[in-house]
Amino acid sequence: MNNIAYITGTSRGIGKALAEVLLEEGWSVTGISRQQTVEHAAYKHLSLNLSDPWQQWLPHVFAQHEGAKRLLLINNAGTLGEVGYVGHISPEAIANAIAVNVTAPALLMNEFVKSYPQQQKLVLNISSGAAQYPVDGWSIYCSSKAALDMLSEVGAHEVELAKKNNLHVFSISPGVVDTNMQEQIRHTEKKAFSRVAYFQQLKSGKRLADPTEVARQLMMLINHPKEFKGVKQDVRKM
Ligand SMILES: NC(=O)c1ccc[n+]([C@@H]2O[C@H](COP(=O)([O-])OP(=O)(O)OC[C@H]3O[C@@H](n4cnc5c(N)ncnc54)[C@H](OP(=O)(O)O)[C@@H]3O)[C@@H](O)[C@H]2O)c1
């Protein structure tokens, strides 16, 4: 019996590292992103743009896995979007970031739970510390991650009320991780984001976490979800 994972945003960064670590550990992985970079016999890629209308892609994501031991959904794909003060962001960028960071995870989590009613399931929504406090220039990023946190909180609350023991839901703050997203942050203009120098110092001081290390730490949660109390989990405290 196989362990099956669906992960969004597997072309680079944290999502790619998660796919590679899960494959190393013998899971079968379906990855979703616009580009494909992972190649493995047990890896299937769906080249999808998660901000496209859901009717075009959602019905094609989840396959039947009758013999599967465990099923995992990691909503990892995310975008910082356009960094800028309110009043200076394009409408397209706002709609796109909310589609990728909130709408797609909600659609996928709903469809995942619906598709596998009897099987053992785990959902990890990759959030951010920025969901907890305001960061100038990041109004859409902070608010979309706060919405993702609440999506996880409500999902977990419903599991508790329904006394289900075959679904676990977590919202994960991965820490500050050395990926393209951090590169984008370091290249923002100071007038759009006052904390740019802080993030530049994190990189020059080698204080960014390695994506593979983050993925390995998350394996503890993936393998032992019942040992983790609380919906919001911070990789730096695992
Ligand atoms: N890095 C950090 O320090 C940090 C901190 C806190 C939270 N996070 C969160 O961690 C997650 C992963 O971030 P990362 O740093 O690994 O980011 P990244 O390096 O920028 O990678 C983002 C991934 O999301 C995919 N993606 C973006 N837009 C998409 C779309 N429209 N359709 C399908 N896939 C899309 C990208 O694939 P394609 O471009 O190929 O589509 C890529 O694989 C995000 O949710 C982020 O908010 C990161």
The ligand as an SDF file (V2000), in Angstrom:
LIG
                    3D

 48 52  0  0  0  0  0  0  0  0999 V2000
   10.6700   31.5170    1.3740 N   0  0  0  0  0  0  0  0  0  0  0  0
   10.2600   32.0110    2.5230 C   0  0  0  0  0  0  0  0  0  0  0  0
   11.0640   32.6280    3.2850 O   0  0  0  0  0  0  0  0  0  0  0  0
    8.8450   31.8370    2.9540 C   0  0  0  0  0  0  0  0  0  0  0  0
    8.4790   32.3590    4.2080 C   0  0  0  0  0  0  0  0  0  0  0  0
    7.1570   32.2010    4.6370 C   0  0  0  0  0  0  0  0  0  0  0  0
    6.2630   31.5280    3.8390 C   0  0  0  0  0  0  0  0  0  0  0  0
    6.6270   31.0430    2.6150 N   0  0  0  0  0  0  0  0  0  0  0  0
    5.6190   30.3390    1.8240 C   0  0  0  0  0  0  0  0  0  0  0  0
    6.1320   29.0920    1.3870 O   0  0  0  0  0  0  0  0  0  0  0  0
    5.5300   28.7200    0.1380 C   0  0  0  0  0  0  0  0  0  0  0  0
    6.6240   28.3800   -0.8710 C   0  0  0  0  0  0  0  0  0  0  0  0
    7.4080   29.5310   -1.0470 O   0  0  0  0  0  0  0  0  0  0  0  0
    8.8450   29.5440   -1.7530 P   0  0  0  0  0  0  0  0  0  0  0  0
    9.6590   30.4870   -0.9920 O   0  0  0  0  0  0  0  0  0  0  0  0
    9.2940   28.1540   -2.0040 O   0  0  0  0  0  0  0  0  0  0  0  0
    8.4140   30.2770   -3.1120 O   0  0  0  0  0  0  0  0  0  0  0  0
    8.9990   30.2420   -4.6050 P   0  0  0  0  0  0  0  0  0  0  0  0
   10.4160   29.7960   -4.5930 O   0  0  0  0  0  0  0  0  0  0  0  0
    8.6540   31.5500   -5.1860 O   0  0  0  0  0  0  0  0  0  0  0  0
    8.1040   29.0810   -5.2850 O   0  0  0  0  0  0  0  0  0  0  0  0
    6.7360   29.2650   -5.4470 C   0  0  0  0  0  0  0  0  0  0  0  0
    6.1240   28.0350   -6.1010 C   0  0  0  0  0  0  0  0  0  0  0  0
    4.7180   28.3070   -6.2840 O   0  0  0  0  0  0  0  0  0  0  0  0
    4.3840   28.0520   -7.6460 C   0  0  0  0  0  0  0  0  0  0  0  0
    3.3440   28.9730   -8.1250 N   0  0  0  0  0  0  0  0  0  0  0  0
    3.3340   30.3220   -7.9960 C   0  0  0  0  0  0  0  0  0  0  0  0
    2.2820   30.8310   -8.6850 N   0  0  0  0  0  0  0  0  0  0  0  0
    1.6240   29.7710   -9.2390 C   0  0  0  0  0  0  0  0  0  0  0  0
    0.4870   29.6460  -10.0770 C   0  0  0  0  0  0  0  0  0  0  0  0
   -0.1990   30.7240  -10.5050 N   0  0  0  0  0  0  0  0  0  0  0  0
    0.0810   28.4060  -10.4500 N   0  0  0  0  0  0  0  0  0  0  0  0
    0.7780   27.3080  -10.0580 C   0  0  0  0  0  0  0  0  0  0  0  0
    1.8680   27.3660   -9.2750 N   0  0  0  0  0  0  0  0  0  0  0  0
    2.2970   28.5880   -8.8750 C   0  0  0  0  0  0  0  0  0  0  0  0
    5.6800   28.2630   -8.4140 C   0  0  0  0  0  0  0  0  0  0  0  0
    5.6650   27.4680   -9.6170 O   0  0  0  0  0  0  0  0  0  0  0  0
    5.5590   28.0380  -11.1270 P   0  0  0  0  0  0  0  0  0  0  0  0
    6.1730   29.4020  -11.1490 O   0  0  0  0  0  0  0  0  0  0  0  0
    6.3090   27.0000  -11.9120 O   0  0  0  0  0  0  0  0  0  0  0  0
    4.1040   28.0320  -11.4260 O   0  0  0  0  0  0  0  0  0  0  0  0
    6.7220   27.7240   -7.4450 C   0  0  0  0  0  0  0  0  0  0  0  0
    6.8830   26.3340   -7.6180 O   0  0  0  0  0  0  0  0  0  0  0  0
    4.6740   29.9210   -0.2870 C   0  0  0  0  0  0  0  0  0  0  0  0
    3.3240   29.6820    0.0440 O   0  0  0  0  0  0  0  0  0  0  0  0
    5.2230   31.0630    0.5570 C   0  0  0  0  0  0  0  0  0  0  0  0
    4.2720   32.0620    0.7820 O   0  0  0  0  0  0  0  0  0  0  0  0
    7.9070   31.1850    2.1540 C   0  0  0  0  0  0  0  0  0  0  0  0
  1  2  1  0
  2  3  2  0
  2  4  1  0
  4  5  1  0
  4 48  2  0
  5  6  2  0
  6  7  1  0
  7  8  2  0
  8  9  1  0
  8 48  1  0
  9 10  1  0
  9 46  1  0
 10 11  1  0
 11 12  1  0
 11 44  1  0
 12 13  1  0
 13 14  1  0
 14 15  2  0
 14 16  1  0
 14 17  1  0
 17 18  1  0
 18 19  2  0
 18 20  1  0
 18 21  1  0
 21 22  1  0
 22 23  1  0
 23 24  1  0
 23 42  1  0
 24 25  1  0
 25 26  1  0
 25 36  1  0
 26 27  1  0
 26 35  1  0
 27 28  2  0
 28 29  1  0
 29 30  1  0
 29 35  2  0
 30 31  1  0
 30 32  2  0
 32 33  1  0
 33 34  2  0
 34 35  1  0
 36 37  1  0
 36 42  1  0
 37 38  1  0
 38 39  2  0
 38 40  1  0
 38 41  1  0
 42 43  1  0
 44 45  1  0
 44 46  1  0
 46 47  1  0
M  CHG  2   8   1  16  -1
M  END
$$$$
